[in-house]
């Protein structure tokens, strides 16, 4: 063996009971598992690490990540590796960096600066999904799977136009989705409160999802509302999946804002009915109350027609700006999930322009009060000066909803972690240890075995990965060792980049990326492609 993990407490990702075992690793795979009490010699190896009470689990799978550029910009990727994450699913919310042409790349980069930064330090030398995955295969900290982003595909074909696609345009979009899946993407994402993806009708989505179904992928929508009409929006996505015969994975599944306090049981009843009717359905969530997005995302969809520069032009135009304000503060814009914005709940977490950092950590309402201005005036100034790059937290969640959803039998974990900004949401640095420390050990919402299955075996099954997500002989040696008595998120809203505690060892492909709690120089991660092969 290259490595033997001696006397580990194995929690294997199936939700079955833990057991003691020696686990031997060779050639990047789990070669042998010898349970306590079994006869025969114990495995030996070139290195033996005594687990001494640590839990050995499959590496955690982050089903909703925004590390599309971070994996390339920051080789350490300590934010995720330190949590025990060994695989991230990127290309989320319908907007990412492949497939693109030069025009589309410039617009997308500007539109999601608040998610991924402005691209400084990353040479975008790819245009197709396959070329992007090839770039990842040069070596990254953890593994990554990719979803074809529906909004980017629509921008590539239609630009940022709010209109139905012609038959020819729809055929081209279908071809682009097929090409992305052929090149290794695991499915299709959409961001239906983000332009230009939100301009697609459900019928258009069904046609794209039929392509996804042909390739055995899944549809991962950020659907049309998490606020007013949230339950109807979930039902719409179920019907899209049903009509297309496509597997469905609901992104950051929750119901937010005051109109949805205590309504998680209604959502779960809707999903249970769909499951009983044969819909192949799963979901992910993060274990925190606030959401995180860009300030620009709150604007009404019509403001984005024409792309990011058109948005800025409308914000400069007094008449158009007055319409935007009315949509935000009176009507409840579709970008703000149909709920009139409460500026007391919108906290600036990061700005692309360092000169605007004084707004960070303060709500728009508080900054407005301090400046003697109206909140919308502050928001408008930020949008213009930061060229739509401002990131915000929205304090609109409900604890009872978070707990109910994480208990569901098709639940998986997804950080939705945005890594840029001065004070990012702590979920980017703390989601997985927070599940284990707070919701397992402290609150008992889930048992340890159940929680590990939510974070490993279940997501691997959704991704159709036959050799990941379980501690099993022959599987990839993507593993985490953690102390169940001490594991906890260090990240807080005040100090969001504080690393977790209680996770001393993380392995990717049988190699330590975290050893004694410190990041090594190992870059063992590669793309994980739809066909099941790993990179090239």
N, C-alpha and C positions, 0 to 999 in steps of 0.2 A: 504494500500500500504506500501511496505517497504521503498519506496522513491518516491517522486513526484518532477519532474523537472518543475518548474513554469515559465510560460511566455517564453517558448523557441521559437526561430525562427527555425522551423523544415524544414530541407532540407532532404527529405526522401529517397533519393537514386534512385528515378525513373526518374529524370531529370525534373519532374513537378515543378510548382512554389512553392516557400517557403510559409509557413503559420505559424501563431502564435498558440501555443497550450500548455496545461498542459499535461505532459506525466507521467503516473503512472507505477511503476515497482513493481512486486511482484513475488517471487519465481524464480528470474533470467530471467523473461520474461516481455515484454511490456504488461501490463494488460489493460490499458485504454489510449486513446488519446482524449482529449476534446479540440476541436478547439475553438479559440476565436470567441465569438458570439453565440456559441451553448447554448441552454437552459440547465437547470438542475444544480445541485450543482457541484462545482469544486472538483476534487478528493483531498482527504487528505491522509496523511501518517505519519509513524513514524518519517520520516525526510522529510523536504521540502527544496529544493534548488532553489533559485531564479536565473533563467538564465540571466535575465536583458540584453537582446540584444545579447547574445551568440547564435551561430548557434548550433543546435542539429542535428547531422548526425549519420548514422550507423557507427560503427567502420570501419576503413580502412582495406582493404584486400591487403596484399602484395603478389602479384602473382608470385614473383620470389625472394626468400630469401635464404641466405646461413647461417641460424642460427641452423643448424643441431646439432652442439655441444654446441653452445652458449646458447641455451635454457636450457641446463643441467648444463653448467659450471657457468653461471652467472644468478642466479635466478631473480635478479632485471630486467634484459633485458631492461634497461632504454632506450637504443638506439632506440628500436622500440615502446615500450609503450608510451614514451614521444611524439611520432609523431601522436598518435591516432590509431596506428595499433592494431587491436584486433585478427587478423588471418594472419598467414604466410603460404605460400606454400613452402615446403622444399623438399630435395631430387632432387635438380635441376642439370641440365647440365650433366646428365648421370652418376654422381659419388656421392655416399654417402655411408652410413655405414650399410645398410641392403638391401637385404639379403647378408650375408657373411659367410665364414668359417675363421679359424684363419689365413690361408695363404693369403686369399684375403683381409682380414681386414688390415693386416700389409702393404700390397702394396698400398691399397687405402688411408690409413692414410698418408703414405709418399707422395703419388701423390698429395693430396689436403691439405697438411699442410698450403699452402699459402692461402687457402680459410677459413679454420676452426681452424688453430692452430694444434699443434701436439697431441692434446687429453689430455694433462696434466690436471688433475683435474676432468676428466670424467672417471668413471668406465664403460667400454663398456661391460656390462653384458648381452647383447642381441646378437642374430645372425639372427633372422628372422624379417620381417617387423612388424608382430604382436607384437613381443617382444619389438621392439623399440617403437612402439606406446604405449604399456603398460607402458614403462618407462616414457614417456611423461605424462601419466595419473596420475603419482604420484604428479603432480602439477608443472605447469610452468606459466610464467608471462602472456603470450597471447596464444591463440589457434594456433594449427598447423595442416596442412594437408600435406600428404606425397605422393610424386611421386616415383614409382619404378624406380631406376636408371639403364638404359639400359647398360651403360658401366660397372657398378659393376656386373650386371647379366652376361655379357659376360666374365668378368674376372673370375667369379666363375666357369664358365663352360669351357672356352677355355684358361684361363690364359691371358697373354698379347701377344698373337700370332696374327700376321697380315696374316690371311688366312680365307677363307670361312668356315663357320660352316658345319659340317656333318649333315646328317638328324637326327641322334641321338642327337647331340648337340643342334640342333635347337628345337627338341622336349623338351629337358630339359630346355632350356631357356624359351620356351613358358609356361612350367609348373611353373617355378619360377615366371614369370610375373603373371600368374593366381593366384598363392598362395598369392603373395603380394596384389593383388586386393581383393581376398577373405578376407584377414586380415585387409583391410580397406584403402589401398592406393587409391588415386583418379585418377591415370593415370600413364603414363610412360614418363620419361624424357630421353633425349639423349644429348650427347655433341659431336658433329660430327667434332669438331676440337681438341678433347681431346682423347688420347688413354686410354683404348682400344676400346671405343665405336665407334671411327672413322673408325675402321677396318670393320665394318658391311656394307654390301651392302644395297642398297635400297630394294632389294627383301627380305633380312633378316628382315629389319625394317617393311616391310608390314606384314610379318608373325606374328611378335610380336604385331603389332597394331591391327591385327584381334582379338587377345585375348583381348586387351584393349576395343575394340568395343563391344565384347560380354558382358562385365561387365559394359558398360555404362560410361567408363572413357574417358580420352582424352590424346592425344599425344602432348608432349611439347618439341619440338626439339630446341636445340642450333644447327643450321644447319651448312652446310659445309663451308660456307664463308660469312663474312660480308664485304668483300673487293672486290677483283677481282672475277667476276662471281657471285656476291651476288644475283642478280635477278634470275639467273639460279638456285642457291641454294634454294631460296624461292620456285621457281616453282617445284623443285624436292620434297620438303616437301608437297606441295599441292597434288602432284600426289601420294605420299605415302599414304596420308590420304584418297584420293579418292579411291585408289585401295583397301584399307583396310576397307572402310566404317566407318572410325574412325573420331571423332571430333579432331580438330587441334587447338592448341594454340601456337603461335609463340613467342618464348622467346626473351626478350630484342630486340624487332624488330626495327632495324635501318639499314642504309646503310652508311658505314664509309670509311675512307681513301679518298685521293684526287680524285680517279677514280669515286667516287660516289657523289661528291658535287652536290647538287640540284636534285638528282635523286629519292627522295621520291615519287613524283607523279607517276613515272613509277611503283614503288613497289605497291602503293595503287591501281593503275589501274589493276595490276595483281591480287591483292586480291579481288577487286570488281568483277572481272570476275569470280573468283572462287565462291564467295558468290552467284552471280547470277545463277551459275550453280548448286547450292545446297550444296556446301561444308560447313560444320559446322565449322566456323573459327573464331578465336579471336586472340588477340595479347596483349603483354604488352611492356612498355618502361619506362625508367627513364628519368627525365628532366635535363640531363646534357650532355655535349659534350664528355669528355674523357670516355674511357672504363677502365675496371680494370680486371686483370687476373694474372696468375703467369708468371714469366719470362720463366719458362720451357715450358709453353704452346705455345710459339712462335716457338719451334723447329719442324722440320719435323716429320711426323708420324712414318717414319721408324726408327727414333732414339729411339722410345719408345718400340719397339718390345722386349719382354722379361721383361718389367716392369721397375720401377724406378732405380733399381740397374744397369740394363743394360744401361740405359741412362748415368748414371755416368761413367760407364766403357768406353763408347764411347767418352765421353768428355775428358777422360784421354788419349785415344789413338790418336796419332797425325794424322793418316790417316783418321780415322772416324771423328775426330773433324774438319778437313779441309773440308770434305764433308758437315758437318752440317753448317759450316760457309758459304760455297757456296750456299747452299739451302736458308739460311736466307738472305744473303746480295745481291745475284745475281738473283737467280731463283724466290724468293718469296715462302717461304715454305707454305705447307697447314696449318700448325699451325699458321702462320701469315697471313692467309686468301688470299694467293696467291700474296701478295704484298711484294716486297723487304723491309726489315726492315729499318726504318729511326731511328737511335739511338737517334736523337734529340727529338723524340716524346715519348720515353720510359723512364718514370720516376719511380724510385724505391720508393715504398710506404711502404714497410715493409720487415723485414728479420726475419727469425726464430731464427737466432743466434744473440744475442745482440751485439756481438763483431763487427758485420758488419753494425751497425746502422749509421755509418758515411756516408754511401751511400744513406740513406733515404732522400727524398726531392730533389734529384738531378737526372738529366737525365743520362743515361749511357754515352752519348756523352760528357757531361760536366765533369763527373768523369774521363773519359779517357783523356780529354784535360788537366785537372789539374794534372794527374799522368804521362803525357807524353806517354800514351799508346794508342793502337788502341781500339776502342769501343768493338769489339768482345772479346778481351783479358779480359776486365773488366767483360763483361757478363759471360764469361766462368768461371772466378774465383768466381763470385758470385754463379753461379749454383753449382759448386763443393763445395765451403766452406759452403754454406747454405743448401746443400743436397736437392736442388730443391725447397726450401721453400720460396724463394723470391717472393714478390708480387709487381706488377707494375701497373701504370696508363699508358694508351696509349692515347695520345692526337690526336685523329684521327676523331672526330665527326664534324658535321655541324649543325648550329643552324636552318637553314631553313628546314632541314630534320626532326629534333626533333619536331619542331612546326607542320609541316604538319602531321606527324604520330600521334601525340597526339590528333589531331582533329577528327580522324577517328571514325566511328560509332561503331566499335568493339574493340576499344582501351581500355585497362585497365592499371593500374599502377603497376609497379614492381620495387623494389629498386635495385635488383641484389647486395644487400649490403654485402660486405665482412667486417667483424667486427674486424679482427685481423690486426696487423701491427702498426707501429709507426705513420704513417700518412695515414690512410685508405681513400678511396674515400668518399667524404662527402655525397654521395647518401645514404650511410648506416644509417646516422643520420638525413638526411634532405629531402628525396624524397617527402614525402607527404605534409609537410608545404611549400616546394618549389613550388609544383604544385599550392597550394592555394594562396600563397603570391605573387610569381613572375608571374606565367603564368595566374592566374585569376585576382588578384587585380591590379597588376602593368601593365601587357601587354594586358589583355583582350583577350587572345588567346581562352579561354573557359569561359563560364559563370560559376558562382558558382554552380548552379544546375547541369549543364552538368558535371563539374569536379567531384563533389561528386558522381554522378552516375558512372563515370569511375572508381572510387576508391572503390565502395561499391556494388551497385546493379548489375552491369555488371559482376564483378568477381564472385559474389555469384551465378549468373545464370550459368556461365561457370562451376563452381564447383557443380552445381545441389544441392544447399543447399536451401531447401524450407522454412527455418525459419531464415535466416540471410540475411544481406545486405540491408535491408529496415527498416525504422521506421514504423512499422505496428503492430497493436495489435496481440498478440500471438507469435511474433518473439522474438528471443533471445535478451536480453538487453545488447548487445555489442555495446556501444555508445561512441561518442566523442562530447564534447562541446568545441567550439573554437570561438575566436573573429575574424570575417572576416576582420576587419580593421587593425589588428596588426599581424595576424598569419604569420610566416616567419620561414625559416630555419636559425638556428644559425650557422650550420656547414659550413665551407669554406675549401678550399684546404689547407690553412695554419693552420686552427684550426678545423679539421674535426670532432671532438667529442663534439663541442659546442652544447648544447641542443637547441631545437626550442623555439620560443616565441609564445604566444597567444593561447596555448592549455592547459587550466587549469584543465580540467577534462576528464578522460577516464575510462570507465566502461567495465569490462568483466564479463559476466554472472550476471549483475546487481550489481556488487561490484566494488568499486573504486580501480583501480590500479594506477591512477594518481589523486591526489586531491590537489587543490591549487598549481598545477604545480610541486608537489613533488611525488616521488614514495612511495606508501604504501608498506606494507609487504604482500599484498594479492597475492596469486598464484592461480588464478581462471581458468587459461587456461588448456585445455586438448587437446587430439588429436581429430580432426574432421575427421570422417571416411566416406568412400565412400557410405555406406548404409544410411547415414544421421544421425545415432545415434552418440552421442558425448561421446567418451571414454567408460568407463565401469562403 
